[in-house]
Amino acid sequence: MDSCITPLRHGGLSLVQTTDFFYPIVDDPYMMGKIACSNVLSDLYAMGVLECDNMLMLLACSQKMADKERDVVVPLMIRGFKDAAEEAGTSVNGGQTVINPWMTIGGVATTVCQPNEFIMPDNAVLGDVLVLTKPLGTQIAVNAYQWLDQPDRWNRIKLVVSEDDVRKAYQRAMFSMARLNKIGARLMHKYNAHGATDITGYGLLGHANNLARIQKNEVGFVIHNLPVVAKMAAVAKACGNIPGMGGLLQGTSAETSGGLLICLPREQAAAFCKDIEKSEGYQSWIIGIVEKGSRSARIIDKPRVIEVPAKDKEGELW
């Protein structure tokens, strides 16, 4: 499961907790703080938990940073983390700060829940469909952006993507990673979700397999559609097996603070997608089905790639 659920001694309540941290992946410290906080909270949202009672921040400052760099970067990261927590309706009260060879940021999210406030992830049934709430390709977009300053690497992809395409993909990825999955979690209750996970470091297929493996019923997941940040599928194809740039269409490319992968009743899925777009202005996609199987997941040989957005709009990311 994405979060630890511990029954408490008192009153039929459960303690729900999760923790995560990672290295900075974007060059905006404030946005990095928001991404880190959103990523931590996402594990609660994957369980259908809407309210977080408290967060701790885990921060490691790099010993390689000059005092002036640290005094600028660290407060911005902290502010981004705290602002995202406030947006989620919670606050940061405590944590730990250390000096480390590498900078890292993350945290702990804790809440106390009644049984009806979380959704166990193991109740998928034959005929359900799989819905994804954010596009894939964040890792590819971040890496391609870094390649703009590395001519040898940029030469590998410049024939399939422009510099402007890469910069826009990077912005899309950054804001997608910083977006909370809270509305998706709320709609999981409204539309009777049978379970969910969030898509992060193991990639779409890795997390789909993890979710399939714990199902009570003998089911399998089949994925037909791959929503991808625009132009990043072409970049991934051009890169082949280059570490950090391949595996997108195979579902193995890592994501950070990705979307929720939700098992929904077939008759509820379209309404869920319309509702989430109405609520926050972002698309969700039906990407696969739940069929009889051996508790595993697979992507079909030639999945349909959905470019997100389908068309560029002047002055708009999505």
N, C-alpha and C positions, 0 to 999 in steps of 0.2 A: 504494500500500500504506500501511497505517497506521504502519509502522515502516520505517526504513532498514536494509537487510540488506547488509552489506559483507563479502565473502569475505576472510579473513585469509591472510597468507602461510604460516601454520604449521598443519599438521596437519588440514586440512579443516574448520577452524572458521570461523564467521561472527560478526561483530560486529553486534548488533541494537540500535538506538538510536531513541529518540523524544524529542520535547520539546513542551511546551505550556504556556501560561500565560493567565490571564484576570483580569478584575476580580472583586472579591467580589460574590456574588449572594445571600448569606444574611446574617442579622444576628448570627449566632453565630460569633465568630472561630475557635474551636476546630474547629467543624464545617466551616468554610470551608477550613481547612488540610487536613482529611481529604478533602474533596471534591476539592481541587486535586491532592493526591497520587494519589487513586484515578483521576482523569481522566488523569493522565500515564501511569500504569501500564496503563490500559485499552488503549492502543495496542499494548503488548506482548501482552496477553492476546488481543487480536483476531488475532494471529498464532499463537496457540496456545502462546506462550512462558510458562512457569510460574514461572521463577526470574529475578529481577533481581539482578545482581551489585553494582550501585551506583546511587544517585540523587544528583543535585545539586538544590539548591533555588534557585529564582530568585524574589527578593522585592524589590518596590519599595514603599517607605514613602511615603505621601503627605506632601508638604510643607505641606499644609493642616491636618494633624493637630497638636493641641497635644501637648507633651511627655508629659503625663499620659495622654492618649489612646493615644499610640504605645506607651508603656511598659506599658500593659495589653493592648492589642489584638495587637501584634506577637508577644510571647511565646506567646500562646494559639494564634495561627495556626501558628507554628513547631511547637508541641507537637502540634497536630492533624496536621500534615503528617508529622512524625516517627513518631507513633503509627500512622498508616495504613501507613507504610513498614515498620514493625516487624511489623504484622499481616500484611503481604505477604511477610515473611521476608527483607527487605532492610534497608538502612540509608542514611542521608543522610550523605555524606562530601564536603562541598564545595558550592560554589554561588557566588552573587553577590547582594549587597544594594546597592540604590541608592535615592536620593531622587528622587521623581517627582511630577508634578502629581496623578496618580491612583495609588491602591494597586493593585498586581497581585501575583499569586502563581502559581507554577507550578514546573516543574522539568525535569530530564532523567533518563531512565531508560536504563541501559546494561546489556547482558548479552552474554556470549560463549556461542554455542550450537553444538552438533553438528547436522547436517542433520535428524536425527529429532526435534529438540526444537522445531521450528517448523513451522507448516502454511502453505504458500503459499495465497493467497486466490483462485486462478484456476482451480479444478478442478471447478466446479459442472457437473452433468450433468442431462440431461432426466429429469424424474421426482423430483428432489430436492425437499425442502420447506424453507421458510424459518422459522426459529425465532428469537424475540426473547426476551431474558432479563430485561428490565426494562420497566415500563410507560412510556408516553409522557406528555407533559404537564407536565414539570418547569418549563419556562419559563412556561407559563400559570399554574401554581400559585404560583411566586415572584412574578410580576407581580401576580396577584390579591391576594396577601397585602400587597404594598406599597400597593395601592389602598384597603385598609381605612382608611388615613390620608389619603386624597384624595377627599373627598366627591363632587366632580364626576365622577370616574371610577368610584367605587363605585356611584353611582346607575345606571350602565350595566348592572351585573350583579346588583344586589341582588334582582331579581325571580326570578333563576334559581338563586341559591345563598345560603346563610346565612353569617354571619360564622364560625360554628363549622365549617361545611363547608370554608371557605377556610383557616382555621387548621390544620385536620386535613390538608388537601391539601398545605399548605406543609410540615408535619412529614413527611408521607409522601415528598414530593419530596426534602427535605433528606437524609433517611436513605437513600433510594434512591441519590442521587448519591454519597453517602459509601461505599456498599457496593462492595467490590472485585468485579471480574469474574473472579477467579482460578479459582473452582470451575467456572464455565462453560468457561474455557480448558482446564482439566484434562479435562473431559468431552468436549471437542471431539476429543481423542485417543482416548478410550475408544469413542466412537460414530462414528468415521471421518468427521469433518467434511471437506467439500470446499472450505472457505474461509469467511471471516468478515470483518466489519468492526464497529466500534463506532459507536453513534449519538450524534452530538454536534451541532456547530453548523449543519450543513447539513440537519438534520432527517432523518426516516426515509427519505423519497423521495430526497433528495439523496445520502445515503450508499448507499442501495440502487442508485441509478444508477451511482455510482462503482464499486461492487463488480461490477455487471453489465458495465460497460464493459471491464473487464480480463480477462474470462473467455476461456479458450482455445476453448471450444466456442461455437457459435452458439445461445445461449440468451437468454431474457428472464425477468425476475422479475415475477410478478403477486401483488399483496398484497390479501387479502380481509378481514383482521381487524386491528383497531387496539386493542390493550390500552391503556387510558388511566387515569391517576390519577382516582379517583372524583370526579364532578361537574365535571371540567375540560372535558369535551366540550361540556357545556351552556354553560359560560362562553365557550369559544371561539366557539360559534355566535352567542351574544349580542353578541360584540364585532365580528363581521364582519371587516373588513380593517384594524382598528386595529393599528398597528405593535407587534410583540411579543406580540400576543394572538390573531392569526388564523393560519390555515394548518394547524391541528392535524389536521383530518380530511383535508386535502390532502397531508399528509406534509411540509410545508415549515416547520413550527414548530421553532425551534431547541431542542435538548436539551443538557444539560450532564452529562457523566459518565453517559451513558445505557447501555443494555444492549448485549449482543453480538447482531448479526444474523448467523445462522449458516446455511450451506447444508448440510443433512444428508440422508443417504439416507432415503427415506420410511419404510422399515421400522425405522429406528433412532430416529426423532424422538420418538415417544411415550415410549420408554424414557429418552431424554435428559431430557425434561421431568419425568418421575417421579423420576429420579435427582437432578436439581438441587433439586427441592422437598424430597426426603428429606434431602439433604446440608445445605441452608442454610435451609430453611423458606420459600422464596419460589417463586412460580409462574414458569413460562416458558410461551410460547404458540406454537403453529404458526400463523403469520400469512399464509402464502402458498405459492406453488409456483414451481418452475423449469420453464419450458416452452420449446419451440423459439422462437427469437426473434432479435432484432437487437442483443443486448447492451445492453438498456435495461430500466428498471423502470417499473411503473405501479401505481397504486391503482385498484381498480374504482370505478365511479360511486357506489355506495352500500355502502361497507364496513361490516362489522359492528363496532360499538363495544363493547368488553368493559370494563365498569366494574371497576376494581381498587382495593379489593376489591369483590366483588359485594354484600356486606352489611357494615355497620358492626358491630363487636363492641365492647362496652363496655370501655373501658380498654386497647384494643389498636389499633395503627395498621393492621395488615393482617388 
